[in-house]
Each structure stands twice: as structure tokens, then as C-alpha cells.
Amino acid sequence: QVQVVESGGGLVQAGGSLRLSCTFVGLTFEEYAMGWFRQAPGKEREGVSCIHQSGSSAYYADSVKGRFTISRDNAKKTLFLQMNELKPEDTARYYCATATLFSCTGENLASYRLTYWGQGTQVNVSS
């Protein structure tokens, strides 16, 4: 059974930073590409970023490019999202996710049906 535990959300002022973490238990972490997603109230879920199994490449949505950095520690089975220069429009619930055969591309980030999801962590950015 796969368990996913997220942490790191909170309330921050615009311009501030947060670091999200996501730990996976029960799957061979290093064999899976990973993604971060977010959903704000009344809006559709948005793919934020994804990273290759090795961490050698990543993809970012235009809305976060240059401000967010995705990374992973395969030894610790943990995925990270460093969020800098936060804006009020970044306010959302953030989720990590993956699935068998998921590969990190912009198209997949937008449409691939993922299997394993974290419980989400809330990020609130005040103006």
C-alpha cells in the first residue's frame, strides 16, 4: 500500500518563500517521475511542475517558471517544491502525485491520470 505524506504549507506574505515536501512509502521512489499540482477554490487543478526519475530534468508551468524549483532526494524518497517570490495567485492546495509509466512532460503534467496522491497542503499568500 502506497502512502504519501505532504508537509510545508502555510501562510506567507507576497514575496515570501515556502518549501513543500512529499514523502512516499510503499513504492520504489526512484523509478517514478513525480509531479506537483495545485487547486484553488473554484478553479480546475493545475499542473505546476514535474521531475524526471533521476532528477536530471524538470518541467515548469509558465505561471511558476523562474520562481519555483522542484527537486528530489531518492535516498529519502522525498519530493520537494521550493517556492520563492510567492504571489497571492499562488494561493491553493498543493498536491504531489505520481503513477506507473508517468513521464515528465508538459502534456503529461496537464492530462496524465495519476494514481498516487498526497493529501494536499494548503498555501496561502497574502497581499
Secondary structure, DSSP 8 states (H G I E B T S, - for coil): --EEEEE--EEEETT--EEEEEEEESS-GGGS-EEEEEE-TTS--EEEEEE-TTSS-EEE-TTTTTTEEEEEETTTTEEEEEE-S--GGG-EEEEEEE-TT----HHHHHH----EE---EEEEEE-
